[in-house]
Amino acid sequence: MLKALTTIISLAAGLLAAREVYMLLPSWEGETWPWVALDAGFLFLAFVMIAGLAYYLLGDMVRWLLSRNNRPPKA
C-alpha cells in the first residue's frame, strides 16, 4: 500500500509540473506540427523527470523513516 501511495503522489507531482510547463508555452494555434511535437515532448519530459524524482525521493524518505523506527533502543 505504501508503494501505491508513493506512486500516486509522484504521478500527481509530475502532472502538476507538466501543467506548469504547459502554462509557460505559447499557444499552439497557427503552429506547425514539428513545433507542437517539440512542445509535447517537453511536457512529457517534465512529467517523467518530476514523477521519477518524486518517486525516488519519497521512497528513500519512507525507507529512512521506517528504518529509524525499527532501530533497537539505546542502552
N, C-alpha and C positions, 0 to 999 in steps of 0.2 A: 504494500500500500504506500509505503514511503517513496518507493521508486516511481510509482504512478504520479504521486503528488509533485515530486521533483520534475518529472517530465511535463506535467501540465503547467506548472509555474514557468518553466523555461520556455515553453512554446508561447505562452502569453507574453513573456518579455520580448521574445523575438517578433511577435506580431505587433507589439507596441512600437518597437524600434523601426520596423518596416513601415508602419503607418506614419511615423515622424519623418522618415526619409521621403515618403510619398508627398508629404506636405511641402517639402523643400523643392520638389521637382516642378518645372513649369508644366503648363497644360499640354496634353498630348494632341490637342486639336490642331490639325494642319501639319503635324509632324510626319516625317517619312517613317516607314517601318523599321529601318535599321536603328533609328534613334529611340523608337518606342521599345524595341527589343533590348537595347542597351540599358534603358531606364528600368525595364522589368528585371534585367539581370542584376542591377544594383539593388533593387528591392529584395530579390531573392538572396543575394549575398548578405545584406544587412540582417535579414531574418535568420539565416543559417548561422552567421557569426555570433549574434547576440544570444540565440537559443542555445547554441553549443557552449558558449562561455557561461551562461547562467546555469546550464545543466551541470557542468563540471564544478563550478563554484558551490552550488547548492549541495551537490553530492559530497564534496570534501568537507563542507561545513557540518553536514549531518553526520558523516563518519567521525569527525573530530568531536562533536558533542556526545555521540554515543560512546566513543572510546573513553571520554573523560568521565562519564558516569559509571563505567564498568571497572575503573581502577580500584584496587583494594584501598581501604582507609589507611592513613599514615599512623604508625605506631607511636 
